[in-house]
Amino acid sequence: MALHNFTLALPDATAETEGLEDALFIAGCSDALVYFNGTSVYLEFDRESDSLNKAITTAIRDVEGAGFKAQLETVSS
């Protein structure tokens, strides 16, 4: 499996969203770094998968499982 690096934006979350990091970790996003730019929230993933498409799809599913919307922001690999 290859390691894929990409960033998702969470448009309905802010730095003030209570329990954000815990909810994402429990939902399976332990391979992502949560970072903030102003009030915007981003997740930078390093996800192992057979394909980039599968890595992104499963990451979005995990974020949505935590109760947040996710939008693909950037792809590095």
Secondary structure, 3 states (H helix, E strand, C coil): CEEEEEEEEECCCCCCCCCHHHHHHHCCCCCEEEEEECCEEEEEEEEEECCHHHHHHHHHHHHHHCCCCCEEEEECC
